[in-house]
Amino acid sequence: MANDVTTFTIKDALAARIEDHIEIAIEAQDGTKLKLKATADQLEALVGDLETILDADDA
């Protein structure tokens, strides 16, 4: 990732399937609102990464 990335702490997040993609609406603790659009394949890859991280935490 680039050095110019802003980090936000999630306050709330929702997901919905919209036609051929999935949208994730996020509200950060500072009130910033984001909407992410992703394909199912992109989210499956992300879920795989998250599962690996969480499994490592359990070990």
N, C-alpha and C positions, 0 to 999 in steps of 0.2 A: 504494500500500500504506500501511497505517497505521504510525504511528511506534512502536507497541508490538510490532513483529515481532521475534522472536528469530532470529538467524542461526546456523546450524549448518554445520560442515564435514563433508562426507560421508566416512565410512570405508568403507561398503559399501552397495550398493543392488541389489535384485532386483525383477523385474516378473513378473506372472502374470495371465492372463485368468481371471476368476472369474465365471461365468455371463454377465451382461450388462454387466460393467464390467472395468476393469483395476485391479489393485492394485500399488502400488509400496511395497515394504518398504525402509526406510532406517535404517541405524545411523550415528549421528554419531560423531565422534572422541571425544566426551565420554561415550559410552555410551548417549545418548538414542536411543530407538527410536521410529520413526514408521511409520504405515501410511497411505498416501494412496489414496483411491478416486477414479477418474476415468472418464469416458466416452471412447470412442475419439475423438470429435470434440474433446474438451478436450485430449487428448494430441496429436492432429494439429496443433492450434493451437500448443501448446507446442513441438513439434518444429520447426514453421515458424519460431518465434521463435529457437530455438537455432541453426538453420541460418543464419539472417540474421546472428546474432552471430558465428558461426564464419567465415562467408564474409567479413565485414568485417575480421576478424582476419587473413585471408589476403591482403587487399588492401594 
